[in-house]
Amino acid sequence: KLSALIFDAICPEELMKLAREPLLLYLLAVLARSDILNPNLFNEREGIEVKIQIYQKLIDFVLNQQRTDTCSQENINEKLTGLNPDQLRLILGDLALCITQTGTERASIEVLKQTIPNKFGREINNLAKNSILASFYLKQETQSGFIEFIHKSFRELLTAERLQRGLQRLTRVELNEYGEEEYTDPDPKLFEQIYSFLGYGPLTVEIIEYLIGLLLREDNSRSTLKTLFERLQKFYFYWADGLFIEQYSETIPQRTASKLQKQGNSLGQRQVDIYTGLNVMILLFELNRHRHSFDNEEQLSFHPCGSKEKGNWDKERLLRLIGYSNCIGAFSFNQLIRNFLSSADLSKADLRKTNLSKANLSEADLRYADLQYADLSEAKLRQAILSNDPLMNDLLRKALLRKALLSSAEL
């Protein structure tokens, strides 16, 4: 059945890629044999949607069916742990995020017990004691007391799911006096949540891909996503103006850094502040890139320098943030952001002497952006919009464009 799926003309490319990995090939074969994996799963889906669907089916199978008593049809995992599949999935999400936040591939059991919420923290010992972690493709090193995910992609998807649940807390609603749903303004505790989830280091391309795919799924309310976008954008401008790092009392980045250091992550508060802000910026750029799927595109429109209509326009804001970000390493901004600038609105931004080498600026709006002495070597500028105005000669003066890909760029 799996062979028929893989070689069928309707089989998506993502499935063929996954089938090349031994562990996944086994799991895919089991799903195909159980008719869980069938052509209908891929109807009108492509790319990351297919990958998310397949991985979620695999995780559901591991939680619900992989270990079942053949006589009683009882779920052995549930019997051993006293937790139902939904609760186990929540624990796996917490485990994945906690391990990711260490900045390594593993975390100690003691750290996991302290970090995961109290209602599930005590279950970590139970999971380890019953030696069922292997059922979820987690490896326990008994002597050293560490746990790690055997399969990196499982950890990345579960981390993305956990981040999605955390970000959705920013869109909580309450009923007003008329019984209508009304979004509440985020308070400092919710801003602290953003640091808690996103301040551990750079988000990987894979986690971002999963997270955006999950946020854009049809079962998510458009109004909820719009509210999330607005609140992330509000956080971004507060961060860009130094509101969090320059407080006189104990700062949110400082508290977050202290928490991460207990998990084995050695980042200081300045690094936590920069990574959090850049990760939020990446999410905003990615949501902006997908805004065309909305009826009202302007709802997800993001410009890192602000907007004249909203009264927060600052031409040099992005230039200052680039300089601030480079405090943690030369060219850090470019290394962390360059893969997420496709379709970005950078019009009229001051980018003088900025290093944007190898940046993906495909379809980006760079009209009247000041690119004097900017390094655009090997940058992807497919269908990017620069300008047909004579002023552009000055704005591009001595910009480095060696090996830059300019096919179909509007010059």
C-alpha positions in Angstrom: 0.0 0.0 0.0 2.8 2.4 0.8 4.5 1.5 -2.5 1.3 2.4 -4.3 1.1 5.7 -2.5 4.7 6.6 -3.1 4.7 5.8 -6.8 1.2 7.1 -7.4 1.1 10.3 -9.5 -0.8 12.2 -6.7 1.8 11.4 -4.1 3.3 14.7 -2.8 7.0 15.3 -2.9 7.2 15.6 0.9 6.0 12.0 1.3 8.7 10.7 -1.0 11.4 12.7 1.0 10.1 11.3 4.3 10.1 7.7 2.9 13.9 7.9 2.5 14.4 7.9 6.3 14.5 4.3 7.8 12.5 5.1 10.9 9.9 7.1 9.1 9.7 4.5 6.3 8.7 1.9 9.0 6.1 4.2 10.5 4.7 5.3 7.1 4.3 1.6 6.2 2.4 0.9 9.4 0.1 3.9 8.7 -0.5 2.8 5.1 -1.3 -0.8 6.2 -3.9 0.7 8.7 -5.4 2.9 5.9 -4.5 5.9 8.0 -2.3 7.1 5.2 -4.3 7.4 2.1 -4.6 9.7 -1.0 -7.5 11.7 0.5 -5.1 13.0 3.2 -3.3 15.0 0.5 -6.2 16.5 -1.3 -5.7 20.2 -1.9 -2.7 20.2 0.4 0.9 20.9 -0.5 4.3 21.6 0.9 4.4 22.1 4.7 0.7 21.3 5.0 1.4 17.8 3.8 4.4 17.4 6.1 2.5 18.6 9.2 -0.4 16.2 8.3 1.9 13.2 8.0 3.8 14.0 11.2 0.7 14.6 13.2 -0.7 11.3 12.0 2.5 9.6 13.0 2.4 11.1 16.5 -1.3 10.2 16.9 -0.5 6.6 15.9 2.4 6.4 18.4 0.2 7.8 21.2 -3.0 5.9 20.5 -2.2 2.6 18.6 1.4 1.6 18.6 1.3 -0.1 22.0 -2.1 -1.8 22.3 -3.0 -5.0 24.2 -4.1 -7.4 21.5 -6.7 -9.0 23.7 -8.3 -6.1 25.6 -7.4 -3.4 23.0 -6.3 -1.4 26.0 -3.7 1.4 25.4 -0.6 0.2 27.2 0.9 3.7 27.4 -2.3 5.0 29.2 -2.3 2.0 31.5 1.4 2.5 32.6 1.3 6.2 33.0 -2.3 6.9 34.0 -2.4 9.6 31.4 -4.6 9.8 28.3 -3.2 10.4 24.9 -4.1 14.1 25.0 -2.2 14.6 28.3 0.8 12.6 27.0 0.9 14.9 23.9 0.9 18.0 26.1 3.8 16.5 28.1 5.7 15.7 24.9 5.2 19.3 23.7 6.6 20.6 27.0 9.5 18.1 26.8 10.3 19.2 23.2 10.2 22.9 24.0 12.3 22.4 27.1 15.0 20.4 25.3 15.0 23.0 22.4 15.4 25.8 24.9 18.5 24.2 26.4 20.3 25.1 23.1 21.4 21.4 22.9 19.8 18.1 21.8 19.0 16.9 25.3 17.9 18.0 28.8 18.3 16.5 32.3 15.4 14.8 34.0 15.8 17.1 37.0 15.6 20.2 34.9 12.5 18.8 33.0 10.8 18.1 36.3 11.4 21.7 37.5 10.5 23.4 34.2 7.4 21.5 33.1 4.1 22.7 34.8 3.5 21.2 38.2 0.5 19.2 37.1 2.7 17.1 34.7 6.1 17.6 36.2 5.8 14.7 38.5 4.9 12.4 35.6 8.4 12.7 34.1 9.7 10.3 36.8 6.8 8.0 36.0 7.6 8.0 32.3 11.2 7.3 33.0 10.5 4.6 35.6 8.3 2.6 33.3 10.8 2.9 30.5 8.2 3.9 27.9 10.0 6.9 26.6 11.2 4.8 23.7 7.6 4.5 22.6 7.7 8.2 21.8 11.1 8.1 20.2 12.8 9.6 23.2 16.1 8.2 24.5 16.9 8.1 28.2 20.5 8.0 29.2 20.1 6.3 32.6 23.6 6.9 33.9 23.7 10.6 33.1 20.0 11.3 33.7 19.4 13.0 30.4 16.6 12.7 27.8 16.7 13.5 24.1 14.5 13.0 21.1 15.7 10.3 18.7 13.9 11.9 15.8 14.8 15.6 15.3 11.7 16.3 13.2 9.3 15.0 15.9 10.9 17.4 18.4 10.7 20.3 15.9 7.0 19.7 15.2 6.1 19.2 18.9 8.0 22.4 19.7 6.1 24.3 17.1 2.8 23.0 18.4 3.8 24.1 21.9 4.8 27.5 20.7 1.5 27.8 18.8 -0.5 27.0 22.0 1.6 29.6 23.9 1.2 32.3 21.3 -2.6 31.7 21.2 -2.7 32.8 24.8 -2.0 36.3 23.5 -5.4 36.3 21.8 -7.5 35.4 24.8 -11.1 36.7 24.8 -13.6 37.8 27.4 -17.3 38.4 27.2 -18.4 42.0 27.5 -21.6 43.2 29.1 -23.6 42.3 25.9 -22.3 38.7 26.0 -20.1 39.4 22.9 -16.5 38.1 22.7 -14.0 40.9 23.2 -10.2 40.7 23.0 -8.4 41.9 26.1 -5.3 44.1 26.0 -2.1 42.1 26.7 -0.6 42.8 30.1 3.1 42.6 31.1 2.7 38.9 32.0 1.8 38.1 28.4 4.8 40.0 27.2 6.8 37.9 29.6 5.3 34.8 28.0 6.7 35.9 24.6 10.2 36.1 26.2 9.7 32.8 27.9 8.8 31.1 24.6 11.1 32.9 22.1 14.1 34.1 24.1 16.1 30.9 24.2 18.0 31.5 20.9 17.3 31.6 17.2 14.3 29.9 15.8 15.3 27.3 13.2 14.0 27.5 9.7 12.2 24.1 10.3 10.4 25.2 13.5 9.4 28.5 11.8 8.0 26.5 8.8 6.0 24.3 11.1 4.8 27.1 13.3 3.6 29.3 10.4 1.9 26.3 8.8 0.1 25.6 12.1 -1.0 29.2 12.5 -2.3 29.5 9.0 -4.4 26.3 9.1 -8.0 26.7 8.1 -9.2 25.6 11.6 -7.7 28.8 13.0 -10.0 31.8 13.2 -8.9 34.6 10.9 -9.8 37.2 13.6 -7.7 35.3 16.1 -4.7 35.3 13.8 -5.2 39.0 13.1 -5.2 39.7 16.8 -2.1 37.7 17.3 -0.4 39.6 14.5 -1.4 43.0 16.1 -0.1 42.0 19.5 3.2 40.6 18.2 3.6 43.9 16.3 2.8 45.8 19.4 5.5 43.8 21.3 7.9 44.4 18.4 7.7 48.2 18.5 8.0 48.2 22.3 11.1 46.0 22.0 12.5 48.1 19.1 12.3 51.2 21.4 14.1 49.4 24.2 11.1 49.4 26.6 11.9 46.0 28.1 15.7 46.0 28.4 15.9 49.6 29.7 13.6 49.3 32.7 15.0 50.5 36.1 13.6 47.5 38.0 14.4 43.9 37.3 13.7 43.4 33.5 11.8 40.7 31.8 14.9 39.7 29.8 16.8 39.3 33.1 14.2 37.1 34.6 14.0 35.0 31.4 17.8 34.6 31.3 17.8 33.5 34.9 15.2 30.8 34.1 17.1 29.6 31.0 20.3 29.4 32.9 18.7 27.0 35.3 17.9 24.8 32.3 21.5 24.8 31.2 21.2 27.6 28.6 24.0 30.2 29.3 22.5 33.2 27.5 22.6 36.6 29.2 19.8 39.1 29.3 21.1 41.1 26.3 21.2 38.0 24.2 17.7 36.9 25.4 16.4 40.4 24.5 17.9 40.3 21.0 16.8 36.8 20.2 13.3 37.4 21.4 12.9 40.6 19.3 14.4 39.0 16.2 12.2 35.9 16.5 9.1 38.1 16.8 10.3 40.0 13.7 10.7 36.8 11.8 7.1 35.7 12.7 5.9 39.1 11.5 7.8 38.9 8.3 6.5 35.4 7.6 2.9 36.3 8.4 3.3 39.4 6.1 4.6 37.0 3.4 1.4 35.0 3.6 -1.0 38.0 3.8 -2.2 37.4 0.2 -4.3 34.5 1.5 -6.4 36.9 3.4 -9.4 38.9 2.1 -7.9 42.1 3.6 -4.2 41.9 3.0 -3.5 45.0 5.0 -4.5 43.2 8.2 -1.1 41.3 8.2 1.0 44.1 6.6 4.3 44.7 8.4 7.0 47.2 7.9 9.9 47.1 10.4 10.2 50.9 10.4 6.6 51.5 11.2 3.8 53.3 9.5 3.2 57.0 8.8 -0.6 56.4 9.0 -0.2 55.0 12.6 2.3 57.7 13.6 5.2 55.4 14.4 7.3 55.7 11.3 11.0 55.9 11.8 13.2 55.5 8.8 16.3 54.6 10.8 14.6 52.1 13.2 15.6 49.0 11.3 19.2 50.3 10.9 19.5 50.8 14.7 18.1 47.3 15.3 20.6 45.8 12.9 23.4 47.5 14.9 21.9 46.4 18.2 21.5 42.8 17.0 25.2 42.7 15.9 26.2 43.2 19.5 26.0 39.4 20.0 28.2 38.7 17.0 29.4 40.3 13.8 26.6 40.2 11.1 24.2 38.4 13.5 21.2 40.2 12.1 22.0 39.0 8.6 22.7 35.4 9.6 19.5 35.1 11.6 17.1 37.1 9.4 18.3 36.7 5.8 16.2 33.6 5.1 12.9 35.4 6.1 13.0 38.6 4.0 11.1 37.2 1.0 8.2 39.6 0.2 9.3 41.9 3.0 8.3 45.6 2.8 11.5 47.5 3.2 10.5 50.5 1.2 12.1 53.8 2.2 14.1 52.1 5.0 17.6 53.3 5.8 19.9 50.3 5.0 23.2 52.1 4.4 26.3 49.9 4.8 24.1 47.0 5.9 25.3 43.5 5.3 22.5 41.7 3.4 24.8 39.2 1.6 23.0 35.9 0.6 19.7 37.4 1.9 16.5 36.1 0.3 14.9 39.3 -0.9 12.8 37.7 -3.6 9.7 39.8 -4.3 10.8 42.3 -1.5 9.7 45.9 -1.8 12.9 48.0 -1.8 11.6 51.1 -3.4 13.5 54.2 -2.2 15.3 52.2 0.4 18.8 53.7 1.0 21.2 50.9 0.0 24.4 53.0 -0.3 27.4 50.8 0.3 25.1 47.9 1.3 26.5 44.4 0.7 23.9 42.6 -1.5 26.4 40.1 -2.9 24.8 36.7 -3.7 21.4 38.0 -2.5 18.3 36.7 -4.2 16.4 39.6 -5.7 14.0 37.7 -8.0 11.1 39.9 -8.8 12.2 42.4 -6.1 11.0 45.9 -6.6 13.7 48.6 -6.5 12.7 51.7 -8.4 12.6 53.2 -11.9 13.2 56.6 -10.5 16.5 58.4 -11.2 17.0 58.8 -7.5 17.8 55.1 -7.3 21.2 55.8 -8.8 22.1 57.6 -5.6 20.4 55.2 -3.3 22.4 52.3 -4.8 25.7 54.1 -5.0 28.6 51.6 -4.5 26.2 48.9 -3.3 27.9 45.5 -3.7 25.8 43.3 -6.1 28.4 40.7 -7.0 26.6 37.4 -8.0 23.3 38.8 -6.8 20.4 37.1 -8.5 18.4 39.9 -10.3 16.1 37.9 -12.6 12.8 39.8 -13.2 13.7 42.4 -10.6 12.1 45.7 -11.3 14.9 48.2 -11.7 
